[in-house]
Amino acid sequence: MNSFISREQDYALRITARLAELRKGEQMSIKELSNDMFISKIFAARIVHKLKLAGVLGTNQGRTGGMFLASDPKKLSAYQVLNIIGFKVKYNNCLADDFNCELIGKCRFHGFFHKQEIIMIEQFKKMKISDFLFNKTKQNNGGH
């Protein structure tokens, strides 16, 4: 079965939401994060690296080092996180730029699929990481 959101993109959303729960000045190690999120350390590290390169996460090296959310979770959208991890999914193949359809102009599904894709993307843009916190009582006051 194919999904709109890859496993890596799903974990990236969950990682950012988990780190958004940390209080200002707190950090979490890769080991803690991978255990907490049930993700292998190698896979978690790969996702963290991408998020760090994009400026979403910050890290500190050393014995007491760790990672933290460097972006404001109330401004960081799910769409931004998905795009960092390579979200380039089309609702249907017929919406892809390089797709040649013989039914163009006759098919009513194309317009419907296009509208659904726009709705989906707008929802991802509207939803902020702060909307997805695992523990709503803990709320980061924006970045590190």
Helices and strands as residue ranges (DSSP letters): H 7-20, H 30-37, H 41-53, E 57-60, E 66-69, H 78-84, G 93-95, H 109-126, G 129-132
